[in-house]
Amino acid sequence: MSLAAAAAGADGVMVETHPAPEEAICDGPQALRAEDFSDYMRRLEQAAALAGKELQPVA
């Protein structure tokens, strides 16, 4: 959903990561594995570009 939102021009997305989602106390099924985060961010950057946007870091 977040990739589609970025492609549609969303101003932000929220993503949960966890080193072992299956062991998470809560929200495990919706968490992204930590080792998959870099690939996800690459895909998110491409999706945002479809809407003419660039990812910006949050301090």
Secondary structure, DSSP 8 states (H G I E B T S, - for coil): -HHHHHHTT-S-----EES-GGG-SSSGGG-EEGGGHHHHHHHHHHHHHHTT-------
